[in-house]
Amino acid sequence: GPILGLFLLNALARRVGPRGALAGVTLGVLVMTLVWLWLRVSWQWYVLIGATVTFASGVTLSALLGERGQTPASAALEADDNAAKCPTKFKSE
């Protein structure tokens, strides 16, 4: 469940930072452990519960922490800026 939730965080919620994602996975594992120990839920629900808790808590905690992940466009712009700042070793004449 938490692994699927982490995948969905990366695929669907581009504004999630690393601390929010890690907190989401941690909370997903904790909730799944509590579900396994205390609730009488069929094992078939484990993936849905774990993925939902991980995704929802990752998005929520990233928003509360003020984290912002990179969108593909911002990552490309940052790569262009870094390439422009990098001195070239060989200059063509």
N, C-alpha and C positions, 0 to 999 in steps of 0.2 A: 503494500500500500504506500508507504512513504517514498519508495523509489519511483513509483508511478507519479505521485504527487510532485516530486522534484522535477521529473521530466516535464510534466504539465506546466510547472512554474516557468521553466525555461522556454517552453514552446509557446505558451499563451500569454504570459504576463511578463512583458519585456522590461518593466520598471521595477523588478524585484532585485534587491542587492544581495550580496553574499551573506551578510549577517541575518537578514530576514529569511533567506532560504535555509540556512543552517538551523535557525531557531524553529522553522516550520518542520523540518525533518525530525529534529529532536522532540518536538511536541507530538508529531505523528507517531513516533516510536513509543513515547510515553503513553499516549492514549490507547494505542493498540495493545500495549502490555496490560493496561488496566481493563480493557474490554476482554482480553483473553482470561484474565484472572477472576473478574467479578461478574461479568454478564454472561448470560446463556444465549449467545448469538451463534448462528451457524457460521462455520469457517468460510463459507462462500461470501459473506459480507465483509470480511476482513480487508480486502483490497479496496473496496469502495469507501469504507470508513477511514482507513489510513490515508488514502489519496485525498479525500475531501478535507480531512483535518489538516494535512500537510499543506495543501494548496491554499486553503482559506487562511490559515495562520501565517503562512509565508507572505501572502499579499498584505494582510492586515499589519503584521509586525514591520514589514518594510515601509509601509505608509507611516506608521507611528514613529519609526526611527528616522524617517526622512531620507531613506536610501533611494537611490535611483540607479537602476541598471542601465546598460547601454542598449540603445536601439541599433539596428544594423546601420542606419544612416549616420548616427553619431559616431559609431565605431569607425566607419569609413572616413569621416571627416577628421577624426583624430589621427588615423593612419596617414592621411595626406599631410596633415600639419607636421607630424613627426618626420616624414620623408623630406619635407621642405627644409626642416631645421638641420638635418643630417648632412655634414660636409661630405662631398664626394672625394673618393681617393684618387680617381683618375679623371682628368679633364681631357675631353677631346679637343683637338686643336684644328 
